[in-house]
Amino acid sequence: MENYLRRFRALEEELKEHDFIEIIDFTIYPPATAAQLKVVESKLGAPLAKPIRGFYEQTNGLKLHWRIKPDLSLVETEKLRKKSSDYYVVIAEYVGDPFAMINLIPIHESIVKRRWKELDISRTGKTFEFGGSSHRIEEFRKRLKPFDIINREICMSFLLEQGNGNPPVLLLSDGYTDWNSSILTDFESYMEMLLVTRGIVEARERIFGQEEGDLKPPLIADFQYWKKRHTPKMFN
């Protein structure tokens, strides 16, 4: 079984080695209980996929928030910005708008407990198009279960499918109101992407946020794929 907890702890240690980074929060949680996972699987109508169960059996959620040090000198800032040509270096981040955030909430809270009123939006008509098919808005909304709460504008969400223990994962944008401007992925691929991009918020938007992304093939990839193509240049 993949040791996600060890890898996220190693990521925190790596980040602390960079003198331009400040860790704001690194929180791990007690493992999900057998009872909690059983309720989630009952909701899904299937056993959880090994990567999902493996992560939440190690820690039922995880938060890692880091930023570029606000007291970085002008010389150091310009040097870092020159190196980080892929992601703009923000020195003084706004409250609620983090530069780097991983905020994986407990799985039973995501899938079972939370009502997700943020997804209650008014749309014209009762149906909308997703993945080339027409869906009833209210039924589709109930299938969306955010699990990585990045900020007020974007999150990553499961898209439940009855009988599927490895539900697709997608980016919800525009205050969680845009449901079909994301390429789909799965939980295991998403974890590998997070570890490589170190939770930089803009990375999620660039990688998954694409117009009519729901019509494109899912992006399922391993650690080597993400490392080769998406390692932030500030870490090279």
Buried (B, 14 or more C-beta within 10 A) or exposed (E): EBEBBEBBBEBBEEBEEBEBBBBBEBEBBEBBEEEBBBBBBEBBEBEBBEBBBBBBBBBBBBBBBBBBBEEBEEEBBEBBBEBBEBBEBBBEBEEEEBBBBBBBBBBBBBBBEBEBEBBEBEEEEEBBEBBEEEBEBEEBBEBBBBBBBBBEBBBBBBBBBEEBBBBBBBBBBEBBBBBBBBBBBBBBBBBBBBBBBBBBBBBBBBBBBBEBBBEEEBBEBEBEBBBEEBBBEBBE
